[in-house]
Amino acid sequence: MYLEQRKNTRFSIGKNAVIIRMPFHTSKAHRQQFVQQLETWTIKQFDERAKLRANFFGKIYKNGDTIKIMGKEYPIHIQLADRKTHFARIKNNEIYITLSQHDQSPFQQKAIKTLLSRTIAGDCLPNIERLVDQWNDQYFQEDIQAIRLKQNQSNWGSCSSNRNLNFSTRLLFAPSDVIDYVIVHELAHLKELNHSAKFWKIVADVMPDYKEKEEWLKENGHLCSF
């Protein structure tokens, strides 16, 4: 709550908090009234704006949840143990996570997301490698040094000068045609390591409707996360 030299009251949502700004002269009774209005306003904002809700809260995982990726469902089993580190393993498509009971709850959730990303990446990498090879064999015929899935938040994929193709684990939540587009995009970089007109022509020749996939990522990318 901020009391300022202003004429009206304003609500806003920052990166880590909900903010209310009121004039200095606001009475205590009116302050309480505005706080109640802020609560109603905030709930409405989160209900109507999925992207805002996802950015502000993120996902919360609990024992018994199921995560669905690339058409496969992974039941999640979470337990606490008297150990110093967190640990995860996968067996028969079920993920077993053991958390240190000495870690605080917010940090436990961060650890769960990291463990899920790492574990599922290992399980899905062969499928991504197969898709990359299919598109490469059919349209590009380029040498590839390595294919990796990384817990990357800054982009959907990248291609290095060493001919390594890296894909964000967030991409695993996208529809199959969008995954294909990102693969085509990075394979095109093996021919043109830039975003020139020549590069985009290569992409368009392989996938004429690629702009639809880009639009999907812009509109729904915030939903693709662990």
Sequence and secondary structure as in RCSB ss.txt:
>XXXX:A:sequence
MYLEQRKNTRFSIGKNAVIIRMPFHTSKAHRQQFVQQLETWTIKQFDERAKLRANFFGKIYKNGDTIKIMGKEYP
IHIQLADRKTHFARIKNNEIYITLSQHDQSPFQQKAIKTLLSRTIAGDCLPNIERLVDQWNDQYFQEDIQAIRLK
QNQSNWGSCSSNRNLNFSTRLLFAPSDVIDYVIVHELAHLKELNHSAKFWKIVADVMPDYKEKEEWLKENGHLCS
F
>XXXX:A:secstr
 EEES SS EEEE SS EEEEEETT  HHHHHHHHHHHHHHHHHHHHH HHHHHHHH     TT EEEETTEEEE
EEEEEES SS EEEEETTEEEEEEETTS HHHHHHHHHHHHHHHHHHHHHHHHHHHHHHHIIIII    SEEEEE
  SS SEEE TT EEEEEGGGGGS HHHHHHHHHHHHHHTT SS SHHHHHHHHHH TTHHHHHHHHHHHGGG  
 
